[in-house]
C-alpha cells in the first residue's frame, strides 16, 4: 500500500521535528492522520520525524482509536476518524 502523500513529502525532504511533550506528540499524530489520504502504520509515521519511536506511536494510535479519534483499518494501519 502507498505511503500517505504528506509522509512521502516529509521523507523526500527534511524530517519533521518530534515534539517533546506527549500532548504535542498526540496532536501531531492526529494532524498527520488527517492530512494523509492513505492508511498509515506507526513505522511509516515514525520515519517522517526525527527521534520518533514507532512503538510509542503505535501505542498512541491504539489510544486514539479506542477514543474514536482514529480508525484501525487493517494490519496496524490507521486513518483519521
N, C-alpha and C positions, 0 to 999 in steps of 0.2 A: 504494500500500500504506500502511496506517496506521502511524504512528509508535508505538513502544512506549509503554505506559501510564506508565512511570516517566519517560521523556523528555518526554512530554506534560505531566506534572505539573511537571517542572522548568521547562519552557518557560513554562507558565502562571504560575509563581511566580518566585521568585528563582533565578538561575542558580547552579549549584554551583561551588565554588572548584576550579580546576585545580591539582593538586599540582605542585611544582617538580621533584621527583626522578622520574627515569624509572621506577624501581621502583614508586613510588606511582601514577604515571600508568597503568602497565600493570595494576596491581591494580584501580584504579578502572574501567578499561575492562572488565576481566573481570567485576566486580561489576555493571556496567550491562548487559552481555550476559546475565548470569544472571537479572536481575530483569525484563528485557523479554520480553514474550510474542510479539512480532513481530520479524522480522529488521530490523536497522538498518544504515545505512551510516555512513561516517566523518563526513559533514557533519551528519547527524542527531545523532550523538553530540556533535560539537563545539558545536552550538547550545545544548546543555544546560549548558555550562561557560563560565566567564569565561576569556579568554585561551587557549583551546584551539585548536590548529591542525589543521584537518581533514586536511591532507597527512600530518602526523606520526601522527595517529590511524589513517589508512589503512595506514601502514607497520606500526603496532603490530598492527592487525587481521590483516594478512598474516602477521606473525611468529607471532601466536597461532595462526592457522590452520595454519601449517607445523609447529607443535609439537603439534597436536591439542587445543589449548585453546579453539578456536573453529572454527566450520564456515562456510565460504563457501557460501551457498545460491544466490545469483544477483545479477547486476548490482551487484556491490560490497556486497551486503548480507550480514550475518553474524548468526549465533546462537551461543549458548553451546554448547560441546561436551558 
